């Protein structure tokens, strides 16, 4: 999947003229980061690959996202094993990576992790 984003009325964020305006500048900078509006035009790609094995009892999946403009990426490998009709074991991980002061760089220490689930459906 290709994802393109164009920000209407985009204006570069000028550095603060004095130290007293630094907090306002930092707030504007973080708001742009969270809204993915640091650039006027952004290009990104995402991909999800999944394969079933053992008559669909075992599913291996890899999901990825790369922002070509900000050079950030995200990977999420996941393996699901169906123990019984309504019981599944899921293990995987999430890894966020990006250059300094990007959204994924800020998220990496808090959200990059391994996970395990025992999922019961009823």
Jmol script that loads the backbone (N, CA, C; Angstrom):
load data "model"
ATOM      1  N   UNK A   1       0.847  -1.161   0.000  1.00  0.00           N
ATOM      2  CA  UNK A   1       0.000   0.000   0.000  1.00  0.00           C
ATOM      3  C   UNK A   1       0.900   1.233   0.000  1.00  0.00           C
ATOM      4  N   UNK A   2       0.573   2.189  -0.833  1.00  0.00           N
ATOM      5  CA  UNK A   2       1.256   3.478  -0.839  1.00  0.00           C
ATOM      6  C   UNK A   2       0.392   4.478  -0.087  1.00  0.00           C
ATOM      7  N   UNK A   3       1.015   5.266   0.775  1.00  0.00           N
ATOM      8  CA  UNK A   3       0.304   6.304   1.504  1.00  0.00           C
ATOM      9  C   UNK A   3       0.981   7.635   1.218  1.00  0.00           C
ATOM     10  N   UNK A   4       0.240   8.570   0.683  1.00  0.00           N
ATOM     11  CA  UNK A   4       0.760   9.909   0.418  1.00  0.00           C
ATOM     12  C   UNK A   4      -0.059  10.918   1.190  1.00  0.00           C
ATOM     13  N   UNK A   5       0.604  11.910   1.713  1.00  0.00           N
ATOM     14  CA  UNK A   5      -0.101  12.943   2.475  1.00  0.00           C
ATOM     15  C   UNK A   5       0.414  14.305   2.047  1.00  0.00           C
ATOM     16  N   UNK A   6      -0.520  15.183   1.716  1.00  0.00           N
ATOM     17  CA  UNK A   6      -0.201  16.562   1.365  1.00  0.00           C
ATOM     18  C   UNK A   6      -0.890  17.470   2.375  1.00  0.00           C
ATOM     19  N   UNK A   7      -0.143  18.331   3.020  1.00  0.00           N
ATOM     20  CA  UNK A   7      -0.693  19.251   4.026  1.00  0.00           C
ATOM     21  C   UNK A   7      -0.998  20.578   3.345  1.00  0.00           C
ATOM     22  N   UNK A   8      -2.282  20.940   3.295  1.00  0.00           N
ATOM     23  CA  UNK A   8      -2.691  22.214   2.711  1.00  0.00           C
ATOM     24  C   UNK A   8      -2.200  23.361   3.581  1.00  0.00           C
ATOM     25  N   UNK A   9      -1.873  24.460   2.984  1.00  0.00           N
ATOM     26  CA  UNK A   9      -1.427  25.677   3.695  1.00  0.00           C
ATOM     27  C   UNK A   9      -0.237  25.404   4.615  1.00  0.00           C
ATOM     28  N   UNK A  10       0.663  24.508   4.208  1.00  0.00           N
ATOM     29  CA  UNK A  10       1.832  24.190   5.017  1.00  0.00           C
ATOM     30  C   UNK A  10       2.792  25.375   5.066  1.00  0.00           C
ATOM     31  N   UNK A  11       3.296  25.652   6.241  1.00  0.00           N
ATOM     32  CA  UNK A  11       4.308  26.691   6.431  1.00  0.00           C
ATOM     33  C   UNK A  11       5.410  26.116   7.308  1.00  0.00           C
ATOM     34  N   UNK A  12       6.650  26.416   6.940  1.00  0.00           N
ATOM     35  CA  UNK A  12       7.774  25.986   7.767  1.00  0.00           C
ATOM     36  C   UNK A  12       7.639  26.613   9.152  1.00  0.00           C
ATOM     37  N   UNK A  13       8.054  25.878  10.157  1.00  0.00           N
ATOM     38  CA  UNK A  13       8.004  26.374  11.521  1.00  0.00           C
ATOM     39  C   UNK A  13       9.303  27.142  11.808  1.00  0.00           C
ATOM     40  N   UNK A  14       9.227  28.487  11.911  1.00  0.00           N
ATOM     41  CA  UNK A  14      10.462  29.261  12.139  1.00  0.00           C
ATOM     42  C   UNK A  14      10.953  29.073  13.573  1.00  0.00           C
ATOM     43  N   UNK A  15      12.257  29.109  13.766  1.00  0.00           N
ATOM     44  CA  UNK A  15      12.786  29.000  15.134  1.00  0.00           C
ATOM     45  C   UNK A  15      12.326  30.180  15.975  1.00  0.00           C
ATOM     46  N   UNK A  16      12.218  29.999  17.276  1.00  0.00           N
ATOM     47  CA  UNK A  16      11.741  31.096  18.127  1.00  0.00           C
ATOM     48  C   UNK A  16      12.737  32.251  18.139  1.00  0.00           C
ATOM     49  N   UNK A  17      12.245  33.488  18.109  1.00  0.00           N
ATOM     50  CA  UNK A  17      13.143  34.647  18.100  1.00  0.00           C
ATOM     51  C   UNK A  17      13.844  34.870  19.440  1.00  0.00           C
ATOM     52  N   UNK A  18      13.287  34.303  20.497  1.00  0.00           N
ATOM     53  CA  UNK A  18      13.902  34.489  21.818  1.00  0.00           C
ATOM     54  C   UNK A  18      13.631  33.293  22.711  1.00  0.00           C
ATOM     55  N   UNK A  19      14.405  33.133  23.775  1.00  0.00           N
ATOM     56  CA  UNK A  19      14.240  31.973  24.659  1.00  0.00           C
ATOM     57  C   UNK A  19      12.889  31.922  25.372  1.00  0.00           C
ATOM     58  N   UNK A  20      12.240  33.051  25.538  1.00  0.00           N
ATOM     59  CA  UNK A  20      10.942  33.053  26.222  1.00  0.00           C
ATOM     60  C   UNK A  20       9.856  32.386  25.375  1.00  0.00           C
ATOM     61  N   UNK A  21      10.049  32.319  24.047  1.00  0.00           N
ATOM     62  CA  UNK A  21       9.059  31.694  23.153  1.00  0.00           C
ATOM     63  C   UNK A  21       9.395  30.235  22.839  1.00  0.00           C
ATOM     64  N   UNK A  22      10.450  29.696  23.443  1.00  0.00           N
ATOM     65  CA  UNK A  22      10.852  28.309  23.203  1.00  0.00           C
ATOM     66  C   UNK A  22       9.762  27.293  23.582  1.00  0.00           C
ATOM     67  N   UNK A  23       9.064  27.439  24.726  1.00  0.00           N
ATOM     68  CA  UNK A  23       8.003  26.473  25.048  1.00  0.00           C
ATOM     69  C   UNK A  23       6.887  26.425  23.995  1.00  0.00           C
ATOM     70  N   UNK A  24       6.507  27.573  23.453  1.00  0.00           N
ATOM     71  CA  UNK A  24       5.466  27.611  22.424  1.00  0.00           C
ATOM     72  C   UNK A  24       5.964  26.936  21.150  1.00  0.00           C
ATOM     73  N   UNK A  25       7.203  27.181  20.790  1.00  0.00           N
ATOM     74  CA  UNK A  25       7.807  26.537  19.616  1.00  0.00           C
ATOM     75  C   UNK A  25       7.836  25.018  19.793  1.00  0.00           C
ATOM     76  N   UNK A  26       8.248  24.551  20.974  1.00  0.00           N
ATOM     77  CA  UNK A  26       8.317  23.112  21.227  1.00  0.00           C
ATOM     78  C   UNK A  26       6.929  22.471  21.190  1.00  0.00           C
ATOM     79  N   UNK A  27       5.926  23.184  21.685  1.00  0.00           N
ATOM     80  CA  UNK A  27       4.554  22.677  21.640  1.00  0.00           C
ATOM     81  C   UNK A  27       4.073  22.539  20.191  1.00  0.00           C
ATOM     82  N   UNK A  28       4.341  23.557  19.377  1.00  0.00           N
ATOM     83  CA  UNK A  28       3.958  23.499  17.963  1.00  0.00           C
ATOM     84  C   UNK A  28       4.689  22.360  17.254  1.00  0.00           C
ATOM     85  N   UNK A  29       5.958  22.180  17.593  1.00  0.00           N
ATOM     86  CA  UNK A  29       6.762  21.122  16.980  1.00  0.00           C
ATOM     87  C   UNK A  29       6.198  19.732  17.328  1.00  0.00           C
ATOM     88  N   UNK A  30       5.842  19.524  18.587  1.00  0.00           N
ATOM     89  CA  UNK A  30       5.271  18.227  19.020  1.00  0.00           C
ATOM     90  C   UNK A  30       3.894  18.006  18.405  1.00  0.00           C
ATOM     91  N   UNK A  31       3.097  19.053  18.299  1.00  0.00           N
ATOM     92  CA  UNK A  31       1.781  18.916  17.666  1.00  0.00           C
ATOM     93  C   UNK A  31       1.915  18.474  16.208  1.00  0.00           C
ATOM     94  N   UNK A  32       2.857  19.052  15.489  1.00  0.00           N
ATOM     95  CA  UNK A  32       3.097  18.651  14.098  1.00  0.00           C
ATOM     96  C   UNK A  32       3.578  17.204  14.032  1.00  0.00           C
ATOM     97  N   UNK A  33       4.399  16.816  14.986  1.00  0.00           N
ATOM     98  CA  UNK A  33       4.912  15.451  15.031  1.00  0.00           C
ATOM     99  C   UNK A  33       3.773  14.453  15.233  1.00  0.00           C
ATOM    100  N   UNK A  34       2.892  14.722  16.195  1.00  0.00           N
ATOM    101  CA  UNK A  34       1.773  13.813  16.483  1.00  0.00           C
ATOM    102  C   UNK A  34       0.749  13.774  15.354  1.00  0.00           C
ATOM    103  N   UNK A  35       0.595  14.870  14.631  1.00  0.00           N
ATOM    104  CA  UNK A  35      -0.369  14.926  13.530  1.00  0.00           C
ATOM    105  C   UNK A  35       0.259  14.523  12.195  1.00  0.00           C
ATOM    106  N   UNK A  36       1.514  14.122  12.209  1.00  0.00           N
ATOM    107  CA  UNK A  36       2.263  13.763  10.991  1.00  0.00           C
ATOM    108  C   UNK A  36       2.230  14.910   9.977  1.00  0.00           C
ATOM    109  N   UNK A  37       2.504  16.102  10.450  1.00  0.00           N
ATOM    110  CA  UNK A  37       2.490  17.275   9.588  1.00  0.00           C
ATOM    111  C   UNK A  37       3.801  18.051   9.656  1.00  0.00           C
ATOM    112  N   UNK A  38       4.927  17.321   9.808  1.00  0.00           N
ATOM    113  CA  UNK A  38       6.219  17.997   9.816  1.00  0.00           C
ATOM    114  C   UNK A  38       6.660  18.382   8.414  1.00  0.00           C
ATOM    115  N   UNK A  39       6.094  17.713   7.406  1.00  0.00           N
ATOM    116  CA  UNK A  39       6.473  17.949   6.017  1.00  0.00           C
ATOM    117  C   UNK A  39       5.229  18.278   5.201  1.00  0.00           C
ATOM    118  N   UNK A  40       5.414  19.055   4.147  1.00  0.00           N
ATOM    119  CA  UNK A  40       4.289  19.389   3.277  1.00  0.00           C
ATOM    120  C   UNK A  40       3.797  18.162   2.520  1.00  0.00           C
ATOM    121  N   UNK A  41       4.717  17.314   2.092  1.00  0.00           N
ATOM    122  CA  UNK A  41       4.387  16.110   1.331  1.00  0.00           C
ATOM    123  C   UNK A  41       5.111  14.921   1.944  1.00  0.00           C
ATOM    124  N   UNK A  42       4.370  13.879   2.269  1.00  0.00           N
ATOM    125  CA  UNK A  42       4.927  12.687   2.902  1.00  0.00           C
ATOM    126  C   UNK A  42       4.608  11.464   2.056  1.00  0.00           C
ATOM    127  N   UNK A  43       5.603  10.586   1.919  1.00  0.00           N
ATOM    128  CA  UNK A  43       5.439   9.330   1.184  1.00  0.00           C
ATOM    129  C   UNK A  43       5.727   8.173   2.133  1.00  0.00           C
ATOM    130  N   UNK A  44       4.856   7.153   2.112  1.00  0.00           N
ATOM    131  CA  UNK A  44       5.052   5.992   2.980  1.00  0.00           C
ATOM    132  C   UNK A  44       4.538   4.738   2.284  1.00  0.00           C
ATOM    133  N   UNK A  45       5.034   3.593   2.742  1.00  0.00           N
ATOM    134  CA  UNK A  45       4.609   2.295   2.228  1.00  0.00           C
ATOM    135  C   UNK A  45       4.266   1.389   3.404  1.00  0.00           C
ATOM    136  N   UNK A  46       3.251   0.549   3.215  1.00  0.00           N
ATOM    137  CA  UNK A  46       2.937  -0.458   4.226  1.00  0.00           C
ATOM    138  C   UNK A  46       2.732  -1.792   3.517  1.00  0.00           C
ATOM    139  N   UNK A  47       2.992  -2.857   4.250  1.00  0.00           N
ATOM    140  CA  UNK A  47       2.910  -4.201   3.677  1.00  0.00           C
ATOM    141  C   UNK A  47       2.505  -5.172   4.774  1.00  0.00           C
ATOM    142  N   UNK A  48       1.643  -6.105   4.432  1.00  0.00           N
ATOM    143  CA  UNK A  48       1.251  -7.183   5.349  1.00  0.00           C
ATOM    144  C   UNK A  48       1.308  -8.485   4.580  1.00  0.00           C
ATOM    145  N   UNK A  49       2.108  -9.415   5.075  1.00  0.00           N
ATOM    146  CA  UNK A  49       2.249 -10.732   4.462  1.00  0.00           C
ATOM    147  C   UNK A  49       1.828 -11.760   5.502  1.00  0.00           C
ATOM    148  N   UNK A  50       0.970 -12.683   5.119  1.00  0.00           N
ATOM    149  CA  UNK A  50       0.532 -13.743   6.027  1.00  0.00           C
ATOM    150  C   UNK A  50       0.488 -15.070   5.272  1.00  0.00           C
ATOM    151  N   UNK A  51       0.840 -16.134   5.953  1.00  0.00           N
ATOM    152  CA  UNK A  51       0.824 -17.471   5.359  1.00  0.00           C
ATOM    153  C   UNK A  51       0.296 -18.452   6.397  1.00  0.00           C
ATOM    154  N   UNK A  52      -0.641 -19.299   5.972  1.00  0.00           N
ATOM    155  CA  UNK A  52      -1.207 -20.328   6.844  1.00  0.00           C
ATOM    156  C   UNK A  52      -0.499 -21.651   6.601  1.00  0.00           C
ATOM    157  N   UNK A  53      -0.327 -22.413   7.666  1.00  0.00           N
ATOM    158  CA  UNK A  53       0.281 -23.731   7.607  1.00  0.00           C
ATOM    159  C   UNK A  53      -0.575 -24.713   8.398  1.00  0.00           C
ATOM    160  N   UNK A  54      -0.330 -26.003   8.200  1.00  0.00           N
ATOM    161  CA  UNK A  54      -0.997 -27.064   8.970  1.00  0.00           C
ATOM    162  C   UNK A  54      -2.525 -26.932   8.915  1.00  0.00           C
ATOM    163  N   UNK A  55      -3.036 -26.777   7.714  1.00  0.00           N
ATOM    164  CA  UNK A  55      -4.490 -26.653   7.510  1.00  0.00           C
ATOM    165  C   UNK A  55      -5.082 -25.484   8.302  1.00  0.00           C
ATOM    166  N   UNK A  56      -4.394 -24.352   8.257  1.00  0.00           N
ATOM    167  CA  UNK A  56      -4.792 -23.097   8.887  1.00  0.00           C
ATOM    168  C   UNK A  56      -4.779 -23.130  10.413  1.00  0.00           C
ATOM    169  N   UNK A  57      -4.039 -24.051  10.991  1.00  0.00           N
ATOM    170  CA  UNK A  57      -3.874 -24.096  12.444  1.00  0.00           C
ATOM    171  C   UNK A  57      -2.787 -23.115  12.878  1.00  0.00           C
ATOM    172  N   UNK A  58      -1.803 -22.922  12.011  1.00  0.00           N
ATOM    173  CA  UNK A  58      -0.677 -22.033  12.297  1.00  0.00           C
ATOM    174  C   UNK A  58      -0.660 -20.913  11.254  1.00  0.00           C
ATOM    175  N   UNK A  59      -0.626 -19.676  11.709  1.00  0.00           N
ATOM    176  CA  UNK A  59      -0.579 -18.524  10.811  1.00  0.00           C
ATOM    177  C   UNK A  59       0.631 -17.663  11.186  1.00  0.00           C
ATOM    178  N   UNK A  60       1.490 -17.398  10.208  1.00  0.00           N
ATOM    179  CA  UNK A  60       2.660 -16.550  10.394  1.00  0.00           C
ATOM    180  C   UNK A  60       2.405 -15.258   9.630  1.00  0.00           C
ATOM    181  N   UNK A  61       2.645 -14.133  10.291  1.00  0.00           N
ATOM    182  CA  UNK A  61       2.306 -12.833   9.699  1.00  0.00           C
ATOM    183  C   UNK A  61       3.428 -11.832   9.953  1.00  0.00           C
ATOM    184  N   UNK A  62       3.661 -10.985   8.976  1.00  0.00           N
ATOM    185  CA  UNK A  62       4.610  -9.885   9.131  1.00  0.00           C
ATOM    186  C   UNK A  62       3.964  -8.635   8.557  1.00  0.00           C
ATOM    187  N   UNK A  63       3.882  -7.616   9.392  1.00  0.00           N
ATOM    188  CA  UNK A  63       3.337  -6.342   8.956  1.00  0.00           C
ATOM    189  C   UNK A  63       4.440  -5.298   9.089  1.00  0.00           C
ATOM    190  N   UNK A  64       4.540  -4.405   8.113  1.00  0.00           N
ATOM    191  CA  UNK A  64       5.565  -3.381   8.165  1.00  0.00           C
ATOM    192  C   UNK A  64       5.085  -2.076   7.579  1.00  0.00           C
ATOM    193  N   UNK A  65       5.712  -1.001   8.015  1.00  0.00           N
ATOM    194  CA  UNK A  65       5.395   0.348   7.555  1.00  0.00           C
ATOM    195  C   UNK A  65       6.701   1.118   7.500  1.00  0.00           C
ATOM    196  N   UNK A  66       6.922   1.834   6.419  1.00  0.00           N
ATOM    197  CA  UNK A  66       8.105   2.685   6.318  1.00  0.00           C
ATOM    198  C   UNK A  66       7.685   4.045   5.774  1.00  0.00           C
ATOM    199  N   UNK A  67       8.083   5.089   6.475  1.00  0.00           N
ATOM    200  CA  UNK A  67       7.842   6.446   6.032  1.00  0.00           C
ATOM    201  C   UNK A  67       9.094   6.885   5.291  1.00  0.00           C
ATOM    202  N   UNK A  68       9.002   7.010   3.985  1.00  0.00           N
ATOM    203  CA  UNK A  68      10.155   7.335   3.163  1.00  0.00           C
ATOM    204  C   UNK A  68      10.644   8.768   3.376  1.00  0.00           C
ATOM    205  N   UNK A  69       9.757   9.641   3.793  1.00  0.00           N
ATOM    206  CA  UNK A  69      10.110  11.047   3.999  1.00  0.00           C
ATOM    207  C   UNK A  69      10.881  11.246   5.307  1.00  0.00           C
ATOM    208  N   UNK A  70      10.369  10.681   6.391  1.00  0.00           N
ATOM    209  CA  UNK A  70      11.009  10.875   7.698  1.00  0.00           C
ATOM    210  C   UNK A  70      11.968   9.746   8.067  1.00  0.00           C
ATOM    211  N   UNK A  71      12.049   8.700   7.231  1.00  0.00           N
ATOM    212  CA  UNK A  71      12.941   7.551   7.430  1.00  0.00           C
ATOM    213  C   UNK A  71      12.614   6.757   8.690  1.00  0.00           C
ATOM    214  N   UNK A  72      11.343   6.705   9.056  1.00  0.00           N
ATOM    215  CA  UNK A  72      10.886   5.908  10.194  1.00  0.00           C
ATOM    216  C   UNK A  72      10.342   4.585   9.685  1.00  0.00           C
ATOM    217  N   UNK A  73      10.375   3.545  10.544  1.00  0.00           N
ATOM    218  CA  UNK A  73       9.739   2.290  10.169  1.00  0.00           C
ATOM    219  C   UNK A  73       9.199   1.567  11.393  1.00  0.00           C
ATOM    220  N   UNK A  74       8.289   0.631  11.116  1.00  0.00           N
ATOM    221  CA  UNK A  74       7.601  -0.147  12.137  1.00  0.00           C
ATOM    222  C   UNK A  74       7.491  -1.572  11.621  1.00  0.00           C
ATOM    223  N   UNK A  75       7.825  -2.551  12.460  1.00  0.00           N
ATOM    224  CA  UNK A  75       7.676  -3.966  12.102  1.00  0.00           C
ATOM    225  C   UNK A  75       6.864  -4.676  13.173  1.00  0.00           C
ATOM    226  N   UNK A  76       5.981  -5.568  12.726  1.00  0.00           N
ATOM    227  CA  UNK A  76       5.166  -6.344  13.667  1.00  0.00           C
ATOM    228  C   UNK A  76       5.071  -7.791  13.178  1.00  0.00           C
ATOM    229  N   UNK A  77       5.983  -8.658  13.636  1.00  0.00           N
ATOM    230  CA  UNK A  77       5.843 -10.077  13.329  1.00  0.00           C
ATOM    231  C   UNK A  77       4.874 -10.720  14.328  1.00  0.00           C
ATOM    232  N   UNK A  78       4.103 -11.702  13.852  1.00  0.00           N
ATOM    233  CA  UNK A  78       3.121 -12.350  14.724  1.00  0.00           C
ATOM    234  C   UNK A  78       2.909 -13.793  14.278  1.00  0.00           C
ATOM    235  N   UNK A  79       2.806 -14.704  15.243  1.00  0.00           N
ATOM    236  CA  UNK A  79       2.512 -16.105  14.970  1.00  0.00           C
ATOM    237  C   UNK A  79       1.291 -16.485  15.791  1.00  0.00           C
ATOM    238  N   UNK A  80       0.296 -17.091  15.132  1.00  0.00           N
ATOM    239  CA  UNK A  80      -0.930 -17.519  15.802  1.00  0.00           C
ATOM    240  C   UNK A  80      -1.069 -19.035  15.640  1.00  0.00           C
ATOM    241  N   UNK A  81      -1.301 -19.711  16.756  1.00  0.00           N
ATOM    242  CA  UNK A  81      -1.480 -21.164  16.749  1.00  0.00           C
ATOM    243  C   UNK A  81      -2.838 -21.477  17.356  1.00  0.00           C
ATOM    244  N   UNK A  82      -3.676 -22.189  16.600  1.00  0.00           N
ATOM    245  CA  UNK A  82      -5.016 -22.541  17.071  1.00  0.00           C
ATOM    246  C   UNK A  82      -4.941 -23.840  17.855  1.00  0.00           C
ATOM    247  N   UNK A  83      -5.038 -23.732  19.164  1.00  0.00           N
ATOM    248  CA  UNK A  83      -4.941 -24.895  20.050  1.00  0.00           C
ATOM    249  C   UNK A  83      -6.204 -25.743  19.949  1.00  0.00           C
ATOM    250  N   UNK A  84      -7.354 -25.081  19.952  1.00  0.00           N
ATOM    251  CA  UNK A  84      -8.659 -25.734  19.819  1.00  0.00           C
ATOM    252  C   UNK A  84      -9.557 -24.783  19.040  1.00  0.00           C
ATOM    253  N   UNK A  85     -10.811 -25.190  18.815  1.00  0.00           N
ATOM    254  CA  UNK A  85     -11.707 -24.367  18.005  1.00  0.00           C
ATOM    255  C   UNK A  85     -11.832 -22.927  18.511  1.00  0.00           C
ATOM    256  N   UNK A  86     -11.881 -22.723  19.797  1.00  0.00           N
ATOM    257  CA  UNK A  86     -12.091 -21.382  20.342  1.00  0.00           C
ATOM    258  C   UNK A  86     -10.892 -20.867  21.133  1.00  0.00           C
ATOM    259  N   UNK A  87      -9.757 -21.554  21.034  1.00  0.00           N
ATOM    260  CA  UNK A  87      -8.593 -21.182  21.829  1.00  0.00           C
ATOM    261  C   UNK A  87      -7.363 -21.011  20.935  1.00  0.00           C
ATOM    262  N   UNK A  88      -6.761 -19.828  20.988  1.00  0.00           N
ATOM    263  CA  UNK A  88      -5.585 -19.532  20.171  1.00  0.00           C
ATOM    264  C   UNK A  88      -4.463 -18.981  21.038  1.00  0.00           C
ATOM    265  N   UNK A  89      -3.242 -19.347  20.664  1.00  0.00           N
ATOM    266  CA  UNK A  89      -2.045 -18.801  21.274  1.00  0.00           C
ATOM    267  C   UNK A  89      -1.404 -17.871  20.260  1.00  0.00           C
ATOM    268  N   UNK A  90      -1.132 -16.626  20.672  1.00  0.00           N
ATOM    269  CA  UNK A  90      -0.562 -15.623  19.780  1.00  0.00           C
ATOM    270  C   UNK A  90       0.716 -15.080  20.421  1.00  0.00           C
ATOM    271  N   UNK A  91       1.816 -15.055  19.652  1.00  0.00           N
ATOM    272  CA  UNK A  91       3.057 -14.431  20.112  1.00  0.00           C
ATOM    273  C   UNK A  91       3.569 -13.529  18.999  1.00  0.00           C
ATOM    274  N   UNK A  92       4.228 -12.463  19.389  1.00  0.00           N
ATOM    275  CA  UNK A  92       4.747 -11.546  18.388  1.00  0.00           C
ATOM    276  C   UNK A  92       5.495 -10.403  19.030  1.00  0.00           C
ATOM    277  N   UNK A  93       5.685  -9.374  18.248  1.00  0.00           N
ATOM    278  CA  UNK A  93       6.394  -8.201  18.744  1.00  0.00           C
ATOM    279  C   UNK A  93       6.089  -6.982  17.902  1.00  0.00           C
ATOM    280  N   UNK A  94       6.457  -5.834  18.426  1.00  0.00           N
ATOM    281  CA  UNK A  94       6.318  -4.566  17.708  1.00  0.00           C
ATOM    282  C   UNK A  94       7.615  -3.805  17.888  1.00  0.00           C
ATOM    283  N   UNK A  95       8.137  -3.286  16.788  1.00  0.00           N
ATOM    284  CA  UNK A  95       9.407  -2.563  16.837  1.00  0.00           C
ATOM    285  C   UNK A  95       9.266  -1.263  16.062  1.00  0.00           C
ATOM    286  N   UNK A  96       9.451  -0.143  16.756  1.00  0.00           N
ATOM    287  CA  UNK A  96       9.397   1.191  16.170  1.00  0.00           C
ATOM    288  C   UNK A  96      10.820   1.736  16.097  1.00  0.00           C
ATOM    289  N   UNK A  97      11.173   2.370  14.983  1.00  0.00           N
ATOM    290  CA  UNK A  97      12.521   2.912  14.831  1.00  0.00           C
ATOM    291  C   UNK A  97      12.476   4.143  13.949  1.00  0.00           C
ATOM    292  N   UNK A  98      13.275   5.128  14.285  1.00  0.00           N
ATOM    293  CA  UNK A  98      13.355   6.335  13.472  1.00  0.00           C
ATOM    294  C   UNK A  98      14.504   7.207  13.912  1.00  0.00           C
ATOM    295  N   UNK A  99      14.880   8.156  13.061  1.00  0.00           N
ATOM    296  CA  UNK A  99      15.939   9.098  13.437  1.00  0.00           C
ATOM    297  C   UNK A  99      15.556   9.900  14.680  1.00  0.00           C
ATOM    298  N   UNK A 100      16.536  10.551  15.275  1.00  0.00           N
ATOM    299  CA  UNK A 100      16.303  11.339  16.492  1.00  0.00           C
ATOM    300  C   UNK A 100      15.208  12.382  16.273  1.00  0.00           C
ATOM    301  N   UNK A 101      14.376  12.541  17.291  1.00  0.00           N
ATOM    302  CA  UNK A 101      13.299  13.541  17.314  1.00  0.00           C
ATOM    303  C   UNK A 101      12.196  13.281  16.292  1.00  0.00           C
ATOM    304  N   UNK A 102      11.990  12.013  15.926  1.00  0.00           N
ATOM    305  CA  UNK A 102      10.838  11.643  15.105  1.00  0.00           C
ATOM    306  C   UNK A 102       9.834  10.927  16.006  1.00  0.00           C
ATOM    307  N   UNK A 103       8.618  10.751  15.533  1.00  0.00           N
ATOM    308  CA  UNK A 103       7.575  10.117  16.341  1.00  0.00           C
ATOM    309  C   UNK A 103       7.963   8.696  16.736  1.00  0.00           C
ATOM    310  N   UNK A 104       8.458   7.902  15.793  1.00  0.00           N
ATOM    311  CA  UNK A 104       8.805   6.518  16.120  1.00  0.00           C
ATOM    312  C   UNK A 104      10.015   6.445  17.042  1.00  0.00           C
ATOM    313  N   UNK A 105      10.914   7.417  16.963  1.00  0.00           N
ATOM    314  CA  UNK A 105      12.033   7.469  17.907  1.00  0.00           C
ATOM    315  C   UNK A 105      11.518   7.712  19.321  1.00  0.00           C
ATOM    316  N   UNK A 106      10.534   8.569  19.465  1.00  0.00           N
ATOM    317  CA  UNK A 106       9.950   8.839  20.776  1.00  0.00           C
ATOM    318  C   UNK A 106       9.143   7.648  21.290  1.00  0.00           C
ATOM    319  N   UNK A 107       8.488   6.905  20.389  1.00  0.00           N
ATOM    320  CA  UNK A 107       7.648   5.775  20.779  1.00  0.00           C
ATOM    321  C   UNK A 107       8.464   4.529  21.113  1.00  0.00           C
ATOM    322  N   UNK A 108       9.627   4.368  20.490  1.00  0.00           N
ATOM    323  CA  UNK A 108      10.406   3.140  20.597  1.00  0.00           C
ATOM    324  C   UNK A 108      10.635   2.660  22.029  1.00  0.00           C
ATOM    325  N   UNK A 109      11.110   3.494  22.965  1.00  0.00           N
ATOM    326  CA  UNK A 109      11.377   2.985  24.312  1.00  0.00           C
ATOM    327  C   UNK A 109      10.120   2.538  25.057  1.00  0.00           C
ATOM    328  N   UNK A 110       8.966   3.035  24.677  1.00  0.00           N
ATOM    329  CA  UNK A 110       7.735   2.751  25.410  1.00  0.00           C
ATOM    330  C   UNK A 110       6.847   1.700  24.750  1.00  0.00           C
ATOM    331  N   UNK A 111       6.879   1.612  23.417  1.00  0.00           N
ATOM    332  CA  UNK A 111       5.943   0.732  22.723  1.00  0.00           C
ATOM    333  C   UNK A 111       6.590  -0.445  22.020  1.00  0.00           C
ATOM    334  N   UNK A 112       7.888  -0.422  21.783  1.00  0.00           N
ATOM    335  CA  UNK A 112       8.545  -1.584  21.187  1.00  0.00           C
ATOM    336  C   UNK A 112       8.608  -2.680  22.244  1.00  0.00           C
ATOM    337  N   UNK A 113       8.037  -3.846  21.913  1.00  0.00           N
ATOM    338  CA  UNK A 113       7.947  -4.909  22.909  1.00  0.00           C
ATOM    339  C   UNK A 113       7.557  -6.226  22.252  1.00  0.00           C
ATOM    340  N   UNK A 114       7.750  -7.295  23.000  1.00  0.00           N
ATOM    341  CA  UNK A 114       7.230  -8.600  22.615  1.00  0.00           C
ATOM    342  C   UNK A 114       5.912  -8.791  23.347  1.00  0.00           C
ATOM    343  N   UNK A 115       5.027  -9.610  22.774  1.00  0.00           N
ATOM    344  CA  UNK A 115       3.753  -9.860  23.437  1.00  0.00           C
ATOM    345  C   UNK A 115       3.331 -11.314  23.266  1.00  0.00           C
ATOM    346  N   UNK A 116       2.471 -11.757  24.137  1.00  0.00           N
ATOM    347  CA  UNK A 116       1.884 -13.084  24.063  1.00  0.00           C
ATOM    348  C   UNK A 116       0.437 -13.000  24.503  1.00  0.00           C
ATOM    349  N   UNK A 117      -0.404 -13.768  23.827  1.00  0.00           N
ATOM    350  CA  UNK A 117      -1.835 -13.762  24.153  1.00  0.00           C
ATOM    351  C   UNK A 117      -2.341 -15.200  24.190  1.00  0.00           C
ATOM    352  N   UNK A 118      -3.277 -15.448  25.040  1.00  0.00           N
ATOM    353  CA  UNK A 118      -4.052 -16.684  25.017  1.00  0.00           C
ATOM    354  C   UNK A 118      -5.483 -16.224  24.788  1.00  0.00           C
ATOM    355  N   UNK A 119      -5.978 -16.423  23.563  1.00  0.00           N
ATOM    356  CA  UNK A 119      -7.246 -15.831  23.126  1.00  0.00           C
ATOM    357  C   UNK A 119      -8.352 -16.898  23.166  1.00  0.00           C
ATOM    358  N   UNK A 120      -9.385 -16.648  23.963  1.00  0.00           N
ATOM    359  CA  UNK A 120     -10.540 -17.530  24.052  1.00  0.00           C
ATOM    360  C   UNK A 120     -11.738 -16.837  23.425  1.00  0.00           C
ATOM    361  N   UNK A 121     -12.327 -17.454  22.420  1.00  0.00           N
ATOM    362  CA  UNK A 121     -13.492 -16.894  21.737  1.00  0.00           C
ATOM    363  C   UNK A 121     -14.748 -17.641  22.163  1.00  0.00           C
ATOM    364  N   UNK A 122     -15.783 -16.889  22.467  1.00  0.00           N
ATOM    365  CA  UNK A 122     -17.064 -17.520  22.817  1.00  0.00           C
ATOM    366  C   UNK A 122     -18.208 -16.685  22.354  1.00  0.00           C
TER     367      UNK A 122
END
end "model"
wireframe off; spacefill off
backbone 0.3
color backbone group
